[in-house]
Amino acid sequence: MPSPTYRLGVPADAYEIAVMSRYLIEVGLRGWSWPPDRVAKAIKARETCVLAAEVRPHLVGFAIMEFGDTSAHLSLFAVKPSHQRCGVGRHMIHWLEESALTAGIAAINLELRVNNFGARTFYRMLGYKEVNYIPGYYRGVETAVRMTRDIRRAIPSAIGEKRGK
Ligand SMILES: CC(C)(COP(=O)(O)OP(=O)(O)OC[C@H]1O[C@@H](n2cnc3c(N)ncnc32)[C@H](O)[C@@H]1OP(=O)(O)O)[C@@H](O)C(=O)NCCC(=O)NCCS
């Protein structure tokens, strides 16, 4: 399977990302909270990073992360089933964490559906901690689990490694 290339999202990606969000993240929920026009706005927004993983001519994964002053919020994140368990998700999270560190961000927060056990395992494996449950977070009916990672912990060890410590 060809390896994806990783790049910033462009307006032409909005429809494909929106469709993936509907069928991979919001599956079974009423409505469509990230239709193409909302994704297109996120792609253009200065404080939002949209990352695309592409195996031409299609996207195989994407992430939408909003940057605040000291924390960032991972709003949407998915990899197509055909490319799952190949390291694409892990690569995108590392890319986002590097960008956030460079921007002076201390922590990344996210919410996901409580019954999404695969993704909960994925985030835990990458160092994210479950901090609380939010009943009714999704359309007033489904509980979310909030997860967070203090990415600053990565800095001292990275510096130490460079100095050979
Ligand atoms: C969660 C998701 C993004 C993971 O992406 P991915 O590219 O498959 O993840 P990776 O291949 O980088 O996985 C890295 C590690 O995470 C863990 N992991 C990933 N998916 C897992 C799953 N379904 N069950 C258990 N562990 C999992 C494994 O330890 C895996 O390493 P391994 O394959 O060597 O065992 C992907 O399954 C997905 O898009 N799911 C649907 C949408 C979604 O749930 N989005 C997140 C919530 S918004």
The ligand as a MOL file (V3000), in Angstrom:
LIG
                    3D

  0  0  0     0  0            999 V3000
M  V30 BEGIN CTAB
M  V30 COUNTS 48 50 0 0 0
M  V30 BEGIN ATOM
M  V30 1 C -8.7640 5.9850 15.8970 0
M  V30 2 C -8.0920 6.0720 14.5320 0
M  V30 3 C -7.9170 7.5370 14.1550 0
M  V30 4 C -6.7050 5.4110 14.6220 0
M  V30 5 O -6.0040 5.6250 13.3920 0
M  V30 6 P -4.9850 4.5450 12.7940 0
M  V30 7 O -4.2800 5.1620 11.6590 0
M  V30 8 O -5.7050 3.2690 12.5300 0
M  V30 9 O -4.0130 4.3300 14.0400 0
M  V30 10 P -2.5030 3.7680 14.0000 0
M  V30 11 O -2.3470 2.7730 12.9120 0
M  V30 12 O -1.5700 4.9230 13.9960 0
M  V30 13 O -2.4750 3.0280 15.4040 0
M  V30 14 C -1.4600 3.2310 16.3550 0
M  V30 15 C -1.7390 2.3210 17.5360 0
M  V30 16 O -2.9600 2.7190 18.2010 0
M  V30 17 C -3.6360 1.5400 18.6840 0
M  V30 18 N -4.9080 1.3990 17.9700 0
M  V30 19 C -5.3060 2.0410 16.8390 0
M  V30 20 N -6.5560 1.6820 16.5050 0
M  V30 21 C -6.9500 0.7770 17.4240 0
M  V30 22 C -8.1360 0.0180 17.6060 0
M  V30 23 N -9.1970 0.1200 16.7700 0
M  V30 24 N -8.2110 -0.8270 18.6570 0
M  V30 25 C -7.1710 -0.9480 19.5220 0
M  V30 26 N -6.0040 -0.2430 19.4040 0
M  V30 27 C -5.9060 0.6030 18.3700 0
M  V30 28 C -2.6990 0.3750 18.3910 0
M  V30 29 O -1.8300 0.2380 19.5120 0
M  V30 30 C -1.9450 0.8630 17.1700 0
M  V30 31 O -0.6990 0.2370 17.0040 0
M  V30 32 P -0.6300 -1.2200 16.2610 0
M  V30 33 O -1.4710 -1.1230 15.0180 0
M  V30 34 O 0.8440 -1.3580 15.9640 0
M  V30 35 O -1.1620 -2.2160 17.2380 0
M  V30 36 C -8.9160 5.3280 13.4420 0
M  V30 37 O -9.2450 4.0350 13.9210 0
M  V30 38 C -10.1980 6.0280 13.0260 0
M  V30 39 O -10.1760 6.9230 12.2040 0
M  V30 40 N -11.3510 5.6350 13.5970 0
M  V30 41 C -12.6400 6.1940 13.1880 0
M  V30 42 C -12.7860 7.6640 13.5460 0
M  V30 43 C -12.4560 7.9410 14.9900 0
M  V30 44 O -12.7830 7.1560 15.8840 0
M  V30 45 N -11.7940 9.0890 15.2320 0
M  V30 46 C -11.3170 9.4480 16.5630 0
M  V30 47 C -12.3470 10.0820 17.4040 0
M  V30 48 S -12.8370 11.6600 16.8000 0
M  V30 END ATOM
M  V30 BEGIN BOND
M  V30 1 1 1 2
M  V30 2 1 2 3
M  V30 3 1 2 4
M  V30 4 1 2 36
M  V30 5 1 4 5
M  V30 6 1 5 6
M  V30 7 2 6 7
M  V30 8 1 6 8
M  V30 9 1 6 9
M  V30 10 1 9 10
M  V30 11 2 10 11
M  V30 12 1 10 12
M  V30 13 1 10 13
M  V30 14 1 13 14
M  V30 15 1 14 15
M  V30 16 1 15 16
M  V30 17 1 15 30
M  V30 18 1 16 17
M  V30 19 1 17 18
M  V30 20 1 17 28
M  V30 21 1 18 19
M  V30 22 1 18 27
M  V30 23 2 19 20
M  V30 24 1 20 21
M  V30 25 1 21 22
M  V30 26 2 21 27
M  V30 27 1 22 23
M  V30 28 2 22 24
M  V30 29 1 24 25
M  V30 30 2 25 26
M  V30 31 1 26 27
M  V30 32 1 28 29
M  V30 33 1 28 30
M  V30 34 1 30 31
M  V30 35 1 31 32
M  V30 36 2 32 33
M  V30 37 1 32 34
M  V30 38 1 32 35
M  V30 39 1 36 37
M  V30 40 1 36 38
M  V30 41 2 38 39
M  V30 42 1 38 40
M  V30 43 1 40 41
M  V30 44 1 41 42
M  V30 45 1 42 43
M  V30 46 2 43 44
M  V30 47 1 43 45
M  V30 48 1 45 46
M  V30 49 1 46 47
M  V30 50 1 47 48
M  V30 END BOND
M  V30 END CTAB
M  END
